[in-house]
């Protein structure tokens, strides 16, 4: 068995409304975390992100997934529900949302994840970044083609242009998933976050903040400070949200 510590941050930033949403569900065996960054105007963004988080968590709780492909099916079903909701209110016709979901099996000590859009998952081991998701975005395609460096992409004028998000026609929806169940261990840390956070906090800064933090909450507090320092003086900046998960050894009486 594994144990966990978890913390959540969601801040409107310099905006009047927070269109990010995040949450988690867990049982004795499973943890499911979901984060979404909505858009669409007229309140549609916050509706889309909340609907994505609620649908994924409720569906997972009814039938936990056993791997990335099954989790991807839940994301597809969530997209279908969001498309149906768009048809109920003209004000919601343009709403869409990114999504990233992480599942951990405490018994088998494995993890899997899926995402659509540019909300990211980071996986750290021994304080170092081991893996992160690749965005479905124009600038990521330019990075992959060798046209831009990751640092150049952070300030690119089209950095928010997505190539996939929930609210997209099924035939156009791109979802990326972990291909296999990933073995995890005590000391591993995961971060799910929206672009309002990672745009201002590089990989090395995340590692440094992680190494200096005693708890997941302290880690997120450090990341929040970095965002606020980076946007100081700006009249407006995006919402930023994150979910931090640390895997730990369970107490002795729960280890069996």
Buried (B, 14 or more C-beta within 10 A) or exposed (E): EBBBBBBBBBBBBBBEEBBBBBBBBBEEEBBBBBBBBBBBEEBBBBBBBBBBBBBBBEBBEEEBBBBBEBBBBBBBEBBBBBBEBBEEEEBBBBBBBBBBBBBBBBEBBBBBBBBBBBBBBBBBBEEEBEEBBEBBBBBBBBBEEEEBEEEEBBEBEEBBEBBBBBBBEEEEBEBBBBEEBBEBEEEBBBBBBBBBBBBBBBBEBBBBBBEEBEEBBBBBBBBBEBBBEEBEEEEEBBBBBBBBBBBEEBEEEEEE
